Amino acid sequence: MTTARGQHGGVATGLDGFGLAGEFTVEDLERMPEDGRRYELLDGVLLVSPAPGVWHQEVVLALAIRLRDACPPGLHVVIAPFEWRSSRRTALQPDVLVARHADLLAVEGGKFLGAPPVLAVEVLSPSTRRIDRLSKLSAYEEAGVASYWLVDPDPQAPSLHALDLVDGRYVAVGCPSGEQAWDAQRPFPVTIRPTDLVAGLRRD
């Protein structure tokens, strides 16, 4: 993942018409090129990620299906690219999110989510691992996202690190790995086994 700094930031990004680092807005996001990369915004700083690979998407799909199968009425499971905007200067695209159906309908046409999701999930990759574990974690925590999951999709050692918001801070509530089954309670009861999420990555 790279950070675009604009024409005055000293980094050549091809985005020089968008101004200084820390000054990007959601209006700028709407002008980004359709080039397959993921453009996100965190406190006015543009985050640019390469298009995810097929194995990353395999894990995203497996988890989304598992969540959707257990999802109760009133909640909805959405996969990236779909934007959650917490302000004009922060707009993120979790790999998987769970949101209240009413919140999804609150923005005309369901163009983006304007309220915090009840669950945000990031599937780690070499280009996003540090951002997901540090910057995005802080952003989700500060915005009041009730649950945040980080999935390591290593086919040989898959794991999930689950955090719930307690008194405004994230605390670990589950860290299953491999064949271990974890019974999540938030945002709804569902059993997750990391090996199930990477089953499609293994060769028989």
VENDAQUI-V91314 format. One record per residue. N is the residue number from 0. RES is the residue in three letters. PHI is phi in whole degrees, 0 to 359 (NA if undefined). Layout:
# VENDAQUI-V91314
n={N N}
res={RES RES}
phi={PHI PHI}
This chain:
# VENDAQUI-V91314
n={0 1 2 3 4 5 6 7 8 9 10 11 12 13 14 15 16 17 18 19 20 21 22 23 24 25 26 27 28 29 30 31 32 33 34 35 36 37 38 39 40 41 42 43 44 45 46 47 48 49 50 51 52 53 54 55 56 57 58 59 60 61 62 63 64 65 66 67 68 69 70 71 72 73 74 75 76 77 78 79 80 81 82 83 84 85 86 87 88 89 90 91 92 93 94 95 96 97 98 99 100 101 102 103 104 105 106 107 108 109 110 111 112 113 114 115 116 117 118 119 120 121 122 123 124 125 126 127 128 129 130 131 132 133 134 135 136 137 138 139 140 141 142 143 144 145 146 147 148 149 150 151 152 153 154 155 156 157 158 159 160 161 162 163 164 165 166 167 168 169 170 171 172 173 174 175 176 177 178 179 180 181 182 183 184 185 186 187 188 189 190 191 192 193 194 195 196 197 198 199 200 201 202 203}
res={MET THR THR ALA ARG GLY GLN HIS GLY GLY VAL ALA THR GLY LEU ASP GLY PHE GLY LEU ALA GLY GLU PHE THR VAL GLU ASP LEU GLU ARG MET PRO GLU ASP GLY ARG ARG TYR GLU LEU LEU ASP GLY VAL LEU LEU VAL SER PRO ALA PRO GLY VAL TRP HIS GLN GLU VAL VAL LEU ALA LEU ALA ILE ARG LEU ARG ASP ALA CYS PRO PRO GLY LEU HIS VAL VAL ILE ALA PRO PHE GLU TRP ARG SER SER ARG ARG THR ALA LEU GLN PRO ASP VAL LEU VAL ALA ARG HIS ALA ASP LEU LEU ALA VAL GLU GLY GLY LYS PHE LEU GLY ALA PRO PRO VAL LEU ALA VAL GLU VAL LEU SER PRO SER THR ARG ARG ILE ASP ARG LEU SER LYS LEU SER ALA TYR GLU GLU ALA GLY VAL ALA SER TYR TRP LEU VAL ASP PRO ASP PRO GLN ALA PRO SER LEU HIS ALA LEU ASP LEU VAL ASP GLY ARG TYR VAL ALA VAL GLY CYS PRO SER GLY GLU GLN ALA TRP ASP ALA GLN ARG PRO PHE PRO VAL THR ILE ARG PRO THR ASP LEU VAL ALA GLY LEU ARG ARG ASP}
phi={NA 245 247 275 245 78 290 257 267 88 241 281 237 79 239 294 279 255 94 282 301 84 240 288 230 296 296 294 302 291 257 292 291 274 241 89 277 262 250 232 227 226 53 84 261 278 253 240 242 293 301 293 280 295 289 302 292 299 290 302 295 299 291 298 295 297 293 297 296 260 290 279 302 97 239 217 261 228 251 293 275 212 261 252 251 265 194 290 246 223 214 242 235 303 300 221 221 241 228 292 302 297 291 293 276 291 262 305 77 60 296 202 263 261 246 300 294 275 212 239 234 240 266 292 216 304 277 238 305 292 298 297 277 241 295 292 304 297 294 294 298 296 279 87 289 296 220 224 243 243 250 265 271 303 301 272 212 290 206 224 243 253 235 241 280 229 53 81 230 281 232 290 238 189 220 289 220 57 278 297 263 237 262 287 251 238 279 199 297 200 259 239 238 308 297 294 286 251 303 287 268 269 265 286}
